[in-house]
Amino acid sequence: MRFAFIAGPALLILYGLIRLAGQSDGVYGPGADWQLAHLAGLLGMIAFIPVVLAMARMIRNRAGRALVGGITLLGLAASMVQFAVDMVEAAMAADRADLKHLQHEFSALPGVEPLVYSVVPQLFFLGLIVLAVTLAATRRLPWWSPVLIVAGVVMVPFTLDLIPVAGALFLLALLPLARRPRPAAVPAT
């Protein structure tokens, strides 16, 4: 499990770096660079599942643990769907224009935009912030961990080119939990 605290952020860094490298030739997607980047991103999201579960288990209040953990996992699931859909669309597309067309068709389906792209995936990042703040308040994380997570979350909407930096900030923020022998569950209240 400690591996996940490193693997999740590291795979996000890899996603961002492959994405940047893929854009360097002016043609990003569909193609091997797109698929490899999105595979790294998808695996990164999957690696965050045990991270979220471990962090939620450290919350003393049972209702709070279930609520924050559940909301965070819901956002994580939506993010995983987003990566998987992007990979399927890229596999189906003949060229960049075709990929854009497929993306537009899918996102135009009723409910897809908020569920897969604009609203629900953000619950992962919001939940990660709440988990980090809660753990910092109980001294299970240092005070600066939530600050780094917030910084990573707020920079990405400005440009996706900052994804590697955000991943590095998440890695630094979660490293104290990776270094612990085993994040202990807290008795529920």
C-alpha positions as CSV (number, residue, x, y, z in Angstrom):
1,M,0.0,0.0,0.0
2,R,2.8,2.5,0.7
3,F,3.8,2.0,-2.9
4,A,0.5,3.5,-4.0
5,F,1.3,6.8,-2.3
6,I,4.3,7.1,-4.6
7,A,2.9,5.3,-7.7
8,G,-0.3,7.4,-8.0
9,P,1.5,10.8,-8.2
10,A,4.4,9.4,-10.1
11,L,2.1,8.0,-12.8
12,L,0.4,11.5,-13.1
13,I,3.9,13.0,-13.6
14,L,4.6,10.4,-16.3
15,Y,1.2,11.2,-17.9
16,G,2.1,14.9,-18.0
17,L,5.6,14.3,-19.3
18,I,4.5,12.0,-22.1
19,R,1.7,14.4,-23.0
20,L,4.3,17.3,-23.2
21,A,6.6,15.1,-25.3
22,G,3.7,14.1,-27.6
23,Q,2.9,17.8,-28.2
24,S,6.5,18.7,-29.1
25,D,6.0,17.6,-32.7
26,G,2.7,19.5,-33.0
27,V,0.6,16.4,-33.4
28,Y,-0.8,14.9,-30.2
29,G,-3.5,12.3,-30.6
30,P,-4.5,9.9,-31.7
31,G,-1.4,7.8,-31.7
32,A,1.0,5.9,-29.5
33,D,2.0,9.0,-27.4
34,W,-1.7,9.8,-26.6
35,Q,-2.4,6.2,-25.7
36,L,0.7,5.8,-23.6
37,A,0.1,9.1,-21.8
38,H,-3.5,8.2,-21.1
39,L,-2.6,4.7,-19.9
40,A,-0.2,6.2,-17.4
41,G,-3.0,8.6,-16.3
42,L,-5.5,5.8,-15.9
43,L,-3.0,3.7,-14.0
44,G,-2.3,6.7,-11.8
45,M,-6.0,7.1,-11.0
46,I,-6.2,3.4,-10.2
47,A,-3.2,3.7,-7.9
48,F,-5.0,6.4,-6.0
49,I,-7.7,4.0,-4.9
50,P,-5.7,2.5,-2.0
51,V,-4.4,6.0,-1.2
52,V,-7.9,7.4,-0.8
53,L,-9.0,4.3,1.2
54,A,-6.0,4.5,3.5
55,M,-6.4,8.3,4.1
56,A,-10.1,7.9,4.8
57,R,-9.5,5.1,7.3
58,M,-7.4,7.5,9.3
59,I,-10.4,9.8,9.9
60,R,-11.8,9.3,13.3
61,N,-15.5,10.1,12.6
62,R,-17.2,7.1,10.9
63,A,-19.7,9.2,9.0
64,G,-17.1,11.7,7.9
65,R,-14.8,8.9,6.8
66,A,-17.6,7.3,4.7
67,L,-18.7,10.6,3.2
68,V,-15.4,12.1,2.3
69,G,-14.0,8.7,1.2
70,G,-17.1,8.0,-0.9
71,I,-17.2,11.4,-2.6
72,T,-13.4,11.2,-3.3
73,L,-13.8,7.7,-4.8
74,L,-16.8,8.8,-6.9
75,G,-14.6,11.6,-8.4
76,L,-11.8,9.1,-8.9
77,A,-14.1,6.7,-10.8
78,A,-15.3,9.5,-13.1
79,S,-11.6,10.4,-13.8
80,M,-10.9,6.8,-14.7
81,V,-13.9,6.8,-17.0
82,Q,-12.6,9.9,-18.6
83,F,-9.1,8.4,-19.3
84,A,-10.6,5.2,-20.6
85,V,-13.0,7.0,-22.9
86,D,-10.2,9.1,-24.3
87,M,-8.2,5.9,-25.0
88,V,-11.2,4.2,-26.8
89,E,-11.9,7.4,-28.8
90,A,-8.3,7.6,-29.9
91,A,-8.3,4.0,-30.9
92,M,-11.3,4.6,-33.0
93,A,-10.2,7.8,-34.6
94,A,-8.4,8.0,-37.9
95,D,-6.8,11.4,-37.2
96,R,-6.9,14.4,-34.9
97,A,-10.1,15.8,-36.5
98,D,-11.8,12.5,-36.2
99,L,-10.8,12.3,-32.5
100,K,-12.2,15.8,-31.8
101,H,-15.4,14.7,-33.5
102,L,-15.7,11.6,-31.4
103,Q,-15.0,13.5,-28.2
104,H,-17.7,16.1,-29.1
105,E,-20.2,13.4,-29.9
106,F,-19.6,11.6,-26.6
107,S,-19.6,14.7,-24.4
108,A,-22.8,15.9,-26.1
109,L,-24.7,12.9,-24.7
110,P,-27.1,13.9,-21.9
111,G,-25.3,14.0,-18.6
112,V,-21.9,13.1,-19.9
113,E,-20.3,16.5,-19.6
114,P,-20.9,17.0,-15.9
115,L,-20.5,13.3,-15.0
116,V,-17.3,12.5,-16.9
117,Y,-15.7,15.8,-17.5
118,S,-16.6,19.0,-15.7
119,V,-18.1,18.3,-12.3
120,V,-17.8,14.8,-10.9
121,P,-14.1,14.2,-11.6
122,Q,-13.4,17.4,-9.6
123,L,-14.7,15.6,-6.5
124,F,-11.6,13.5,-6.5
125,F,-9.4,16.6,-6.1
126,L,-11.8,18.2,-3.6
127,G,-11.9,15.0,-1.6
128,L,-8.1,14.7,-1.7
129,I,-7.8,18.2,-0.3
130,V,-10.4,17.5,2.5
131,L,-8.6,14.3,3.4
132,A,-5.3,16.0,3.6
133,V,-6.6,18.9,5.6
134,T,-8.4,16.5,8.0
135,L,-5.2,14.4,8.4
136,A,-3.1,17.5,8.9
137,A,-5.5,18.8,11.6
138,T,-5.0,15.5,13.5
139,R,-1.2,15.6,12.9
140,R,-1.2,12.5,10.7
141,L,0.2,14.7,7.9
142,P,2.4,17.8,8.2
143,W,0.7,21.2,7.8
144,W,2.3,21.7,4.4
145,S,0.8,18.6,2.8
146,P,-2.6,20.1,2.2
147,V,-1.0,23.3,1.0
148,L,0.9,21.3,-1.7
149,I,-2.2,19.4,-2.7
150,V,-4.2,22.7,-3.1
151,A,-1.3,24.2,-5.1
152,G,-1.3,21.2,-7.4
153,V,-5.1,21.2,-7.8
154,V,-5.4,24.9,-8.6
155,M,-2.6,25.1,-11.1
156,V,-3.9,22.5,-13.6
157,P,-7.0,24.4,-14.8
158,F,-4.7,27.2,-16.0
159,T,-2.8,24.8,-18.3
160,L,-2.6,21.0,-18.6
161,D,1.1,21.5,-19.2
162,L,1.5,21.9,-15.4
163,I,0.3,18.3,-14.8
164,P,3.9,17.1,-14.1
165,V,4.3,19.8,-11.5
166,A,1.0,19.0,-9.9
167,G,1.9,15.3,-9.7
168,A,5.2,16.3,-8.1
169,L,3.4,18.4,-5.5
170,F,1.0,15.5,-4.8
171,L,4.0,13.2,-4.4
172,L,5.7,15.5,-1.9
173,A,2.5,16.0,0.0
174,L,1.8,12.3,0.3
175,L,5.4,11.2,0.9
176,P,5.0,11.4,4.7
177,L,2.2,8.7,4.5
178,A,4.4,6.5,2.2
179,R,7.2,6.7,4.8
180,R,5.0,5.5,7.7
181,P,5.2,1.8,8.4
182,R,1.4,1.4,7.8
183,P,-1.2,4.1,8.1
184,A,-3.3,3.0,11.1
185,A,-7.0,3.0,11.1
186,V,-8.6,5.2,13.8
187,P,-11.4,3.8,15.9
188,A,-14.7,5.1,14.7
189,T,-16.8,7.5,16.8
